[in-house]
Amino acid sequence: MITISLCMIVKNEEKVLKRCLSSIADIMDEIIIVDTGSTDRTKEIAKSFTDKVYDFAWTGSFSDARNFSFSKAAMEYIYCADADEVLDAENKNRLALLKQSLLPEIDIVQMLYCNQLSHNTIYNYDREYRPKLYKRLRTFNWEGAIHEAVRLEPVIYDSDVEILHMPLGEHTSRDIHAFETMYKNGIPLDKRLHNIYAKELFISGSDEDFIRALPAFLATLSDTDRTQDEIMEACCVVSRACRLQYDTEGFFKYALKNVADSGCSEICYELGKHYESVKDYEEAIIWYYNAAYETKSILNIRLSGDLPLLAIADCYEKLGLMEEAEAYRKSGKEWSYQASSSSSEKE
């Protein structure tokens, strides 16, 4: 049987911390909680589960806080959790069995992160594997009977443990502000953070957030080292920002760059919004249809689902075609219901 250190970083989590710890504490061999400046009862709740509660002066970097929490761990493996996560009884049992039987050569265990679509998070999926259990001290081994080499890639195991993500609120404003600050301070966004920033904007960002993000994503479009995926993400953000500022020339310039490549639901939806705004409802319907049926979303899955379907319904209603409007409104509601039902089945 392996031993596990639970490592968490928290701040003002009094509403959810007890729920999280109660669902997992008795499986852990030690619990380490790093507080980054709580002003509520978070530390009091943490101390009811463990005496290993540490203060950490916030540096602006979640990685700094995570690294500090890992540095306090003493067990064979480290389980990394957020306060808004929950393990139900079935998955708690799965984790307990995993603890008993995990092979020593496993470096990282991935678990299914679930329940995303019902909470408006930045993720375009309801279930996806995420690394959650890490070997604290990794052993390096030689491989190969000839031309031997040290194995550098970790051994990763995809488990059947499902973690419910159950936030009580959104972190969008905090995260978007952090991205804005990084750009202003000249800190480059790598591919992963670039994707997360664009998703934050398209799933939960305000009009003002898009406009403030415009310089960062214009910079992407002039950066020859960016990947095609990043270019497409930037075209989506810049196109919406231009549309919101009534910059028609800029809007079409960047929207058509995306369409000329392969297109995506986000750009088709933006073109639909443009034509709807100038009351060309027939053209708007064409682009909304393309968003729903002919392309795929890259940032917000709803832009290939209920949002364009409901927009088509609105356009048909404005054209006085009530039967068509009702049919698409029904399709949009069915898509939304199926998505929420898929999420609630896992709660």
N, C-alpha and C positions, 0 to 999 in steps of 0.2 A: 504494500500500500504506500502511495506517495503522501508527502505532507504538503500543505498548501498555505501560503500567506495571502490573505485578502488585502489588496492595496486600493485605497480610494482617495480621491481628492474631492473636497466638498466646500461649499460656501452657501450659507443660508438655505439649507435643505431640511429644515425642521418638519416640513409637511410630508416628506417622502422617505427620509432616512431610516426611520424605524421600520417602515414597511419593507424596505430593501434588506436591511440587516436581519430582520426576523425570518426572512425567507431563505437565508443562506448561512447564518452565523455558525450553526452547530456542525456544519461540514468543514469549516475552516480550522486550521491548527493555530493560526494567529490572525489578528485583525489589526491592520494599520490604517489609520485615518488621518489624512493631512488636511488641515483647515487653512484656507487661504484668506480668511478675514470675515468670518461670520459675525453677524450682529444679532442673531436670533438664538434659539435654543439648540442649534445644531451640535455644538461641542458637548453640551450636557447630555444629549441623546447618545452621541458617540461614546461617551465615557461610561454609559450604562452597559455597553457591550464589550469595551476593551479599555485597558489602561494605556494603550499605545496610540495616543492622540497627540499629534504634533502641529505646531503653528508654522506656517510658511509665508514669508512676505512675498506678496504677489509681484511677479516680474513682468507680467504681460504675456507670459508664455505658458500654455498648458503643459508643454513638454518639460519645462523646468520643474513644474510641480509633480508631474508623473515620475520623473527621474528621481526626485527627492523621496517620493513614497516608495519606489522600488529599492532605494538604497537602504531602507530600514528593514527590508524583508530578510528572514533567516531560514525559511523553509525551502524545500526542493523546488517547488513550483510557485508561481505568483498568479493569482486570479485578479484580474483588473475589472472593477465594476463601477458603474455610475449610480448615483443615489436614486434615479428614477427607473431603475431596472428591478424586475421581480422574477423569481423562480417559483412557479407553481409546484404543487406536490409531486406531480408526475416527473417534472424535469429536475426537481431537487433529488429525487430518487435516481434519475439517470446520472446526475453528477456524482452522487455518492458511489454508484457502481463503477463509474469511470475512475474515481479516485482509487478504488480497490484494485483495478485491473490494468491501469495504464502501463504500457511497455516503457522501459527506461530509455529507449532510443528516441522517443517522441520529444521534440523540442517545443512544439507549439500545438495547442489544441484549438480548433475553430469551433464556434457554436453558432447556431442560427439566431440571428437578431430579428425579432418578430414584432408585428403590430405597428408598423410604421405608417401606413396609409391613413389610419384612423386618427392620427395625432398631428398631421400637417408638418411632418419632419422634412428634412432636406433629401430624404432617400426616395428613389423612384422604384421601390419594391416593398413588398410586405415581409419577405423573409430573405435574408442573405447571410452567408457565412462571414463571421468576423473573428479574428484571433482574440481569444479571451484568457487562455491559460498558457503561461510561458515558463519554460525551464529557467530557473534563476542562474545557474552556472552551467554553461554549455560545454560538453566534451567534444574535442576535435579528434576525428578518426581518419586514418589512412584507408583508402579504398583502391582496389585494382591489383591483380596479381602481377601486372607489369605496367610500367609507366604510372606507378602509384601516385596518388594525389590526395591531399586532405579534402574531405567533404566539406564544402563551404555552405551549401544550401541547407537550411534547416529541414528536419523531418516534421511534416505537418500532418495532423490527423483531423479529419472532418467528423466531429461527433454528432450524435442525435439530440444533444441538449438544446432546448429552445428557451431563449431569454425573452421575456416580455418587456418591451420598452413602453413605459406608462408615465410619460411626463404630465405634470399638471398645467404646464404653460409652455410658451415658446421662448427660445433663446435667440430669435432672429435679430432683434435690435442690437443685442450685445455682440453677436458674431459679425454682423455687417459693419458695425462700428470698428471692430478689430481689423477687418479687412481694409477698410478705408484708412485706418491709421498705419497699417503696414505699407500701403502704397505711398502715402504721404511721407513716410520715413525712409523710402527707398528700399524697403525690404521686398525682394522679388517673391512672387507667388509661384510655387512649383506647380507641376501639372495637377497634382491631387487637390491642392488648395484652390487653384484656378477653377476647377470643376465644382468644388463645394461652394465657392463664392457665387458662381453663376446659378447654381441650384437654389441657394438661399434667396437670391433675387427673384427667380421665377416662381418659387413656391410661396414665399412669404414677404417679399420685398415691397415697399411702397413705391409710388411714382418718384418721390424725392430720392429714394435709395438708388433707383436706376440712373437718375440724372447725375448723382454724385459719383456713381461708379463709371461713368462714361470715360474719363481720362485713363483709368486703369485698363479698360478693355480696348480702347483705341491703341494703347501702347502695345497690347498683344498683337494687334493687326499689323503693326510695323516692325515686329520682332521676328526676324528670319529664323530664329531657333525654336519657335513654337511649333507644336505638332498640328496636324490637320484637325484633330478633335478640338484642340484649344482655339483654333481659328474659327471653327463652327460655333463654339460656345460664345466667343467674343462677338461674332456677327449677330447672334441672337440678342445679346444684351445691348449692343450699340444700336441695333435696329429699333428696339423698343424705346430706348432713350431718345432717339431721334424722332420717333413718332410722337412721343409725349411732349416734345418741344416744338412740334409742328415743322420740323426740318424735313420736308418731303424729299428733297434731293438726297440728303444723307440717308434717309430711311430706305429709299429704293436702291441706293448704291450698295449698302451693306446687306440688305435683304436678298438682292439678286446675286451677290457673291455666294451666299449660302445655297440658293436655289440652283445656281450653275454647277455647284459641286455635286450635291445629291439631295439637298433639301432636308427639312425636318419639320415636325409638327409645330414647333415653336414659331418658325418663320411663316409657315402657312397661316397660322392663327393670327400673327401680326398683320399679314396682308389682308386677312379677312376683317380685322379691326379697322384697318385703314379704309377699305372700301365701304364698310358699314358707316364710318364716320362721315363720308361724303355722300351717303345715301344711295350708293350704287349697290343695292341689296343683292341683285342677281350675281354680280361679281364676288361679293362677299361670301355668298353661299358656296361658290366654287372653291374658294380658298379654305373656308371652314371644313368643307367636305374632304379636301386634301389633307387637312390636319387630322381629321378623325379616321380616315380610311386608307389614304395613299402614302402616308409617311409615318415615321416613328418619332416619338419624343426622345430628346436627349437630356432634358433638364427637369421637366415636370410631366409626369405620366398623364396627368389630367388633361393636358393639352392635346393628347391623342384620344381622349375619352369624352367625359361629360361636358367639358367646357365648350368645345366646338359644336357638339351636338345641340346643346342648349342655345348657342349663338345662332345656329341655322334656324332653330325654331323661332327665335326672335325676329330674324330677317323675313321668314315666311309670314309671320304675323303682321309685320309692317307692310308686306305686299298684299295683305288681305287674304292670304291663302291659309285659312285656319285649319283645314284638315291636315295639310302637310306640316304645319306648325305643331299640331298636337302629336303627330307621329314622331317627330324628332325630339320633342320635349319628353315624350315617353321613353325613347331610347336613351336620352341623357340621364333620366332618373334611374333607369334600369342599370346603366353602367355604374352610377354612383352607389346604388344599393348593393350591387354585386361586390364592389370594392370594399364597402364598409362591412358587409356580411363576412367576407373573407378574413377581415381583421378581427371582428368580434368573436369568431369561432375559436380564436386562439387566446382570448382573454380569460 
